[in-house]
């Protein structure tokens, strides 16, 4: 692993102080460790009994950090790096533990999001705003046993607000630098019969030049996003319920592309794209055998439409695509007795895409594939403080055939939750995308990408939970990774093949200290080597755009009069823009400050300054990044 920088070491001090105290027998159990999580085991589990390395971003954290863009918040969590082609709305890649962005499974209320028409079939975080999100669970490491294809790096699972109680709502409106304006509102109600909630939001910004201004970019590239969502939950009987959810988002992003004249480099252009995303789900939940068996049957549908335009051309549309994914699933959770629990299910999924690049290709491609899956995971609690899990999944794909993945993990807490030891082994796979199979560069003989990973961690709580820390070591090997091989053979001059291998290993450190009732400090630090293990000239070199070191430190102050303030400092170490490691991206430090004050029980004023010291940096060579920005707004609960 890399040497630890001084700045990152300082950021991680709250956690580094703790491993030597792991065996302290005077520590009392802490309830906060046992918050309930649902993504790791596809069922409600105590966090202290979950073997998977994960970070939970709570509703309170979302409120404190004044979150708008989800990827910005994810970039401050352990093991996660984010790169973006320019400002907000530009293509955004989220990588977990050095895996490809297309190897991240993204969920909203359990429905997997992806774009079947994209090159790798992954999810573009560009259009994802916090909106009605109430909680985010980030799982690190392969999770394909329960979550199927793409979960090689990990899982980002977002849970929206659940309707509860009498009619109520919340609203936010803010504005700030770069002519940015953001507004959202949500209203809902619930009771013993069930509940309902609707929400809507709008975001707009004049943006920055996607072509870095320090390299000559002048024309700003704006972004606009509008989203609506709704859900209904209906308790039909004491053993049966129905639920339905629907969300729709529409965005328009301006971007810069290659100039039409030599040297054909990135420059200011008038290109823009339009994106429409639809997510729907309808399902039923059944409870049988006095609550021992809980079943869910659901149908999910996602659709992504992407169109790109260049107004300088006679035929302005340059790209036209649509991708859909529909799945029918059964999941059962059987509490056999207080010691044993089983989670099992079956799913059938159909993915379809259409893509064309006018005016050169107006016909394009239209193809679909199907995949059938079965999975099961068994959890056992044979002794006080010990939890064991083991699972297996088999997927049968129309094109590449079958893939089987396994998982095994254990957690042990010898002193009622104050100390937690975790060990986990997981496997992941990613099915070839439709583009990689059926495009002009496609290969119908592609195999799925496969990964095997393991991690070990220890977590310690002291002083009734006021002091916490954890340290995790992880290792992952990925093979059969799909790469584009160039050659000199017309008409395509290359195609996709299973030639790439990668390896990633490292250490993640987290810590927090409640100094007193007013001040809380928290920090995390990741030291990672993500390297190319493919045969050839790039063997042993760093994977592109994966920083070897990342860290984040936060201070939150809560005064008795309700005034709150905070400071977040984020460090990202150097990386390389290309596989040959000839283009170096410099390390950088971003500092954000924030403040909020409740006027009364209904209204709260807030404001923040992002990139306080106007740090100049790049996450992708030649693409611009956001400088200093100031924002202020008001939040309401009614």
Secondary structure, 3 states (H helix, E strand, C coil): CCCCCHHHHHHCHHHHCCHHHCCCCCCCCCHHHHCEECCCCCCCEEHHHCCCEEEEECHHHHHHCCCCEHHHHHCCCCCEEEEECCCCCCCEEEEECCCCHHHEEEEECCEEECCCCCCCCCCCHHHCECCCEEEEEEEECCCHHHHCCCCCCEEEEEEECCCCCCCEEEEEEEEECCCEEEEEEEEEEEECCEEEEEEEEEEEEEEECCECHHHCCCCCEEEEEEEEEEEEEEECCCCEEEEEEEEEEEEEEECCCECCCCCCCECCCCCEEEEEEEEEEEEEEEEECCCCEEEEEEEEEEEEEEEEECCCCCCCEEEEEEEEEEEEEEEEEEECCCCEEEEEEEEEEEEEEEEEECCCEEEEEEEEEEEEEEEEEEEEEEECCEEEEEEEEEEEECCCEEEEEEEEEEEECCCCCCEEEEEEEEEEEECCCHHHHHCCCCCCCCCCEEEEEEEEEEEEEECCCCEEEEEEEEEEEEEEEEEEEECCCCCCCEEEEEEEEEEEEEEEEEEEEECCCCEEEEEEEEEEEEEECCCCCCCCCECCCCCCEEEEEEEEEECCCCCEEEEEEEEECCEECCCCCCCEECCEEEEEEEEEEECCCCEEEEEEEECCCCCCCCCCCCECCCCCEEEEEEEEEC
